[in-house]
Amino acid sequence: MLKLYYSPGACAMASHIALEEAGADYEIVKIDLRARQQKTPEYLAINPAGVTPALATEQGVLTENAAILTFVAQTHPEAKLADTSSAFAFARMLAFNSFLGASLHPAVGRALFAKPPLESEAKEAALEAALVKYRLVEDHLFQGPWAMGEAYTVSDGYLSVFTRWGRQAGFLDKERFPKLNDHLDRVQARPAVQAVLAAEGLSAV
Ligand SMILES: N[C@@H](CCC(=O)N[C@@H](CS)C(=O)NCC(=O)O)C(=O)O
């Protein structure tokens, strides 16, 4: 059975949503980031990077949401969580997921979770940088009605992690980011996502 190491509401929720949407046989193990459980020798033996998510599989441990999402989509083709109709369509989804992991996530993470927290001008600059990334998704990368077009894919759950953070922090204005807000509402309404929220002890935002 697959085992997902996650922290509630953190980026591992993308992998959690994918597993649930796929109907995968999996269990979850909570890692308390505030208690620094991600830095314990036990967890570092699973993921030496000391971050969540990590997915223990029969072949070994996978880290990085972008890789876990690809693995889940490819090992559960019946769930149709990725467009595999052409190399281009599949690569375009990887490009979107890579942008989320390598560009949007670090920008939003810096604005919201920098330690020590950013102050005044540095905080404003970080927020502005995060908004530039959200704007890129809203105006260019998001295809609609789902992130990658007509069909729901693993990219949708991944994107929703960061739009949840933005909405919770009060900077994902509905008038400035109508597509992202509508998308988040539709993702959070999905039965699989509601099951994930309940399992992580969270509510829709
Ligand atoms: N690129 C990685 C990022 C993983 C990551 O930064 N996870 C955060 C939670 S969103 C974490 O575990 N942080 C704990 C720490 O840095 O100590 C991925 O997408 O899997």
The ligand as a MOL file (V3000), in Angstrom:
LIG
                    3D

  0  0  0     0  0            999 V3000
M  V30 BEGIN CTAB
M  V30 COUNTS 20 19 0 0 0
M  V30 BEGIN ATOM
M  V30 1 N 9.1330 21.3060 -4.1020 0
M  V30 2 C 8.6860 20.5410 -2.9730 0
M  V30 3 C 8.4440 21.4840 -1.8120 0
M  V30 4 C 8.2180 20.7520 -0.5230 0
M  V30 5 C 8.0390 21.7400 0.6360 0
M  V30 6 O 8.6780 22.7930 0.6700 0
M  V30 7 N 7.2060 21.3550 1.6190 0
M  V30 8 C 6.9780 22.2170 2.7520 0
M  V30 9 C 5.4870 22.2900 3.0810 0
M  V30 10 S 4.5690 23.1110 1.8050 0
M  V30 11 C 7.6790 21.6510 3.9770 0
M  V30 12 O 7.5590 20.4940 4.2610 0
M  V30 13 N 8.3780 22.5180 4.7060 0
M  V30 14 C 9.0160 22.1430 5.9310 0
M  V30 15 C 10.3520 22.7910 6.1190 0
M  V30 16 O 10.8260 23.4660 5.1960 0
M  V30 17 O 10.9110 22.5950 7.1920 0
M  V30 18 C 7.4280 19.7680 -3.3630 0
M  V30 19 O 6.6000 20.2820 -4.1260 0
M  V30 20 O 7.2590 18.6140 -2.9480 0
M  V30 END ATOM
M  V30 BEGIN BOND
M  V30 1 1 1 2
M  V30 2 1 2 3
M  V30 3 1 2 18
M  V30 4 1 3 4
M  V30 5 1 4 5
M  V30 6 2 5 6
M  V30 7 1 5 7
M  V30 8 1 7 8
M  V30 9 1 8 9
M  V30 10 1 8 11
M  V30 11 1 9 10
M  V30 12 2 11 12
M  V30 13 1 11 13
M  V30 14 1 13 14
M  V30 15 1 14 15
M  V30 16 2 15 16
M  V30 17 1 15 17
M  V30 18 2 18 19
M  V30 19 1 18 20
M  V30 END BOND
M  V30 END CTAB
M  END
